[in-house]
Amino acid sequence: MSETKQLPNRETLPEALTWDLTLIFPDDAAFDTAFAEVKAEVKKVASYQGSLATGASALQRAIEGLLSVYRQLETLYVYSHLKNDQDTGNTQYQGLYARASSLLAEAGEALAWFEPELLSLSDEQIASYFAENPALENYRHYIQQLVDNRPHILPAEQEALLAGAGEIFGAAGNTFAVLNNADLVFPVIEGAEGEKIQLSHGVYGQLLESTNRKVRKAAYEGLYQVYRQFRNTFAQTLSTNVKTHNYSAKVRHFDSARQAALSSNHIPESVYDTLVTVVNENLPLLHRYIQLRKRLLNVEDLHMYDLYTPLVGEAPIQYSYEEAVVKAKEALMPLGEKYQSVVAEAFDSRWIDVVENKGKRSGAYSSGAYDTAPYILLNWHDTLDQLFTLVHEMGHSVHSYFTRKNQPYVYGDYSIFLAEIASTTNENILTEYLLATEKDSLVKAYVLNHYLDGFKGTIFRQTQFAEFEHLIHTEDAAGVPLTAEYLSERYGSLNEKYYGEAVTYDDEIKLEWSRIPHFYYNYYVFQYATGFSAASALAKKILNNEENALENYLNYLKSGSSDYPIEIMKKAGVDMTKPDYLKEAMEVFAARLDELETLLEELGK
């Protein structure tokens, strides 16, 4: 009997393929020292309560003390969560992460007085402070954001209660994360050559791309067999999370959880609705692509597990991590020398944790704090998709790097709404690079197929998620119980609308809601779709060498939160309050679908 493929233990990995967290703290003892220092500083800043009405200098002191605490807290939190994520089964780092999370909640409670006290000052008094103390000018946009939020800030005592309950409010999401990443045991399935393969989140995604249909089906059914066992638990965690969002919105006097989530970045709700409307209007394009997939795969019944395998068969290209590094550097050259230098530093300074190991958090992300490197987590497999994941996360990390190097701490981060634009601009640039440099028609067809699948996953699928997320929030607000059965039926119906009549729907897909971590992120997913669409427009401007396009793009990367996201994007050249950028993205999808169909005809497919 052949051996079962197992994931390596963390301690066996080559150091060069792991991130270097000693750039944050040389060891855990240094973390402990910093932890104690921040804990003391929280008490010091808490003592400023009641002083804001005494003058401009007191306001400046409070703001700078508050920002200093959170700056140090972010470093502690990032170190602990990266340590935890590299092996979620490691109890030492579970504890470190829990300590950092607790201190964050403790600080939130102790410093919750600041916003209500600031907002107790009249507009006239705040204006007089600016006139009295020029140093406050550095914080004008920060203060204005808080003043704009005046109707939704509660009295200090109530803010303290909510802040103190932060860990409790986050419990559903944390429970989901531990269950999903550490506790679920997936079955061993049989691979294409009869080998035994241990299913994991990362391996599942790889197997769905297999050209062997039996392998795809076995992976699909094996994964959902586990989620089916825990469907009621996952329904409970998701329902509790939604209730938390709705409760928070209600007590802060918002009309809905969506309004509350979008208001923090001053995103009009119409942006969300316009996305859903434009995508629904273009669902026939997705249905056409799915019909093409059914024809090329030559199957009587097309199932959801058939939607990820390449249309041209086995991948004609693949990349080791080392090869992908070279390709990424070449592809991103149009972004200029300054951009390229940061990319080189990321690879040379071990910002990237590359391979999957036992207990490692699934998926990929970029994470960091103002005073840390912008680290990247991967779970590498030698595929084209992983090359795209690498440049995607690199887009996030370079965005973070430029922001932190060009903005003070108070504006040294960027909104979620802007985040996915930098990452997917890189994806669009990589697609153009591959289509321009690959001469083999089969390879070009594979790249086009990858682009169309990426568009399907990032715009169509994430908008489907956005529809579902808004549905469950509005249903819960209306008093509808979010049971496993209810969630599955509603998700299944929505899935059928998106993918159309070419698909034969199995019961498994109705459970997909149970395994999507982004449903715990509070109206996050729609920004993947808006971001990819805006990125399509920006990449086109850069690659066409439009006047000031690259300079405007780099300025966007440097802007952080120094202005509202919609305004930052207007300066970059895309007005996201209008549907034009979404329609242009759909036109690119249609054109590349045409191009793929032509290539396939030439190849006799």
Protein Blocks (a to p, Z undefined) as FASTA:
>chain_A
ZZddddddfklpcfklpccfklmpmbfklmmmmmmmmmmmmmmmmmmgoklmnojklmmm
mmmmmmmmmmmmmmmmmmmmmmmmmomklmklmmmmmmmmmmmmmmmmmmmmmmmmmmmp
cfklmmmmmmmmmmlmmmmmmmmmmmmmmmmcccfklmmmmmmmmmmmmmmmmmmmmmmm
mmpccdddddfkopacdddfklmmmmmmpcblklmmmmmmmmmmmmmmmmmmmmmmmmmm
mmmmmmmmmmnopabfklmmmmmnopafklmmmmmmmmmmmmmmmmmmmmmmmmmnopab
dcfklmmbcfkbpafbdcdfklmmmmmmmmmmmnojklmmmmmmmmmnopacfbdcehia
ghjdddddfkbccdddddddddfklmmmmmmmmmmmmmmmmmmmmpcfklmcccfklmmm
mmmmmmmmmmmmmmmmpmblklmmmmmmmmmmmmmmmmmmmmmmmmmmmmmmmmmmnopa
cdfklmmmmmmmmmmmmnommbccdfklmmmmmmmmklmnoomlmmmmmmmmmmmmmmmm
mmnopghklmmmmmmmmnmmmbcfklmmmmnopafkbmklmmmmmmmmmmmmmmmmmmmm
mnoZZ
